[in-house]
């Protein structure tokens, strides 16, 4: 989950020039802080909850602005905004990046303990992955998408034959339902012979072919 912030919870009309309630969020903030520029919150959730508390007093009549500082915000859960979090024509609620800032929100986890092997390959042991408790399909290194382990490392294995079995009694080249069997060279499967049964369950086949039905 990555993205730049620009959220306005009320759109339309002209907002009168009235004083606004300003709340601040920063990566180095603290959710125990009051949310001021000098002592910002650390999360959008805390800013949202502070706004809910203000609205609960039923005295809120001015716009609310949440200023988000530059930096990386790591999130374990999505930010949930409900109807109660909406503003009004006279008191819109705006979440905005500070001028020149490009805050990034990510649900990724940092993997530590990398070691370089003599052959130049970098490895890191992640206990949750080894135990089959955590799976991921994307890896970023210093902000750039990295290539996961794959076979072959260059080019592809090539399909030798495709067998199609119609399932609706039709002999048409394009049946409504069919089972397709993709055949590879036996030599290409030898890499799988080295894997344990539990490792075989983690194998993903990426197949590129022409969709014709």
N, C-alpha and C positions, 0 to 999 in steps of 0.2 A: 504494500500500500504506500505509494509515493505520490506527492502532489504539491502544487503551489496553492496558497490560500487566497481566496477572494470570495467571500460569502456575505450576502446581504439578505437578511431575513424579512425585509419588507421592500417591495419594489413598487414604484408608482407615485405620482404626485410630487409636489414641491415641499421640501421640509423647511419649516420656518427657521429663521436664524435664532435658535435658542441655545443655551448652554447644554453641553452633553456630559454624560457620565462616561469617563474614560477608565478602562481597565487595561492592564498590561500583562503580557505573557512572554517569557524568555526561557531558553534552554537552561540557563543557570539560575532560574527563579526557584521559588519554593511555594508549594500550595498552602503553607501556613502563613504566608505573607498576605498583606491587605490588597495586593494587586495594583499598587501604585507604580509609577515609572521607576521610582527608586527601589521599590521592593515588589517586583512582579511575581505573578503566579508562575508555575512551571508547566501547567497543562491547560488545554482548552476546556477539559471537563470541569476544572475548578472555576474557570471564568464563567462557564455556562451555569454552574450551580450558584455562583455569586449573583448572577442576573436573576435567576429564579427566586433567590431570597429577596432581592429588591422588588421584584414584581409581586411577591406575596404580601408585601406591606400595602399594596394598592395605592401607593402615592407616587408612582413613577409616571412622569409626564414629559420627560425629555429624552432625546436620543441616547442610545448606548453604543459606544464604540469599543471594540476589543482590539488592541494594537498588538500584533505578533512580531517579535523580534526575529532577526535573521538567525539561521542555524538549523540543526537537525533535531527533530522531535521524534523520539521512539515511542511507539504506541503498542500496547498489548491487546487493546480492544478498539473497535471503531468508535468515533464520536457519535453519540445518539442525540439527535435534535427532534423534539416532538412539537405538536401544536402549541403547547404551553411556552415554547421557546421563541415563538414568533413575536415580532414587534407590532406596532400600529402605525397609521399614517403620521401621527404626531410624535411618535416615539419609536422610530425604526431601530432595529438592532443590527449592527454591522460588525463582522469579523474581518479585519483587514491587516495586510502586512504593513509594517512600518515603511516609510519612504526609502526606496532603494534596497529593501530587504527581499529575500527570496527563501522564506522558510520552507523546509521540506519535512513532510510527515511520513514516517515509514513504519511498517510492521515487521521489518526484518530484525533478526537477532545477530549479534556480533559473535563470530567464531574466533576463539583465541587458541593459543598454543601451537601455532604453525611451526613446522620443522622442515628444513630442506634436506632431501635425500641426496646421496652422492650423484645420482643420475639427473639432478636438477629439478625433480618433481617435489612440489610442496604438499605436505600432508598435515592433517589435524584430526585428532580423534574426538568425536562427539559422542559421549556415552548414550544419549537418547536415540541417536541414529543407529548405533550399534545394537541397541536393545529393541529396535523396531518400534520405538515410541514416537518418533518424529521423522517426518519426511519433508523434503523441500525440493523444488524444481528450478529454483533460480539462485544464482550466486553472484554477488558483486564484490569486486576487489577495488578499493579506493574509488568507489563511485562508478566503476565500469563493469558491465556485465561480463562474467567469466564463462568459459566453456567447461561444462561438467565432464566427468570421466565418460569416455565413449569408445566404441570400437566399430569400425576402424577410425583412427585419428584423422585420416585424410580420405577423401572420396567416399565411396559407399560399397556395401555389399549389393550385388545386383540380383534382381528377381529372375529366376530361371523359367518359371511357368506360373500361370494363374488358372486355377480350375474353378468353374462356376457351376453351382448346382441350384437350379430354380426350385423354389419351395412352394409355388402355387400351381404346379402342374403345367406351367407354360414352357414352351421350348424356345421362346423368343430370346433374342440377344439381350433384350432389356426387360427382364421379368420384373414384376412388381416387388417380389421378395426373392432373395437368393442368398446362398451361402458361398462365400469366396474363400478359396484355399490358396495361400501364397507359398510357393515352393522356392527354397533357396538351395544353393549348393551345399552338399554335406560337409564340405571342408569349412564353410563359413560357420557351421554350427559347433565346430570343435572348441571354440572359445567358451561355450556354455558347459562343456564337459568338465571344466575345471571348477565349476561353482558348486557349492553345497546346496541342498534342497531349499534351505531358508533364504539363500542368496538368489536363487532362481525366481523367487516370488517378487524380487525387487527389480527384475529386468524389464525395461521399457523398450518396445520396438517402435521406431519411427519409420513409417512407410510412406514413401512418395510415389504416387501413381495417379493415373488419369481417372477422374470420376466420370463414369459414363452412364450412370443410372440415377 
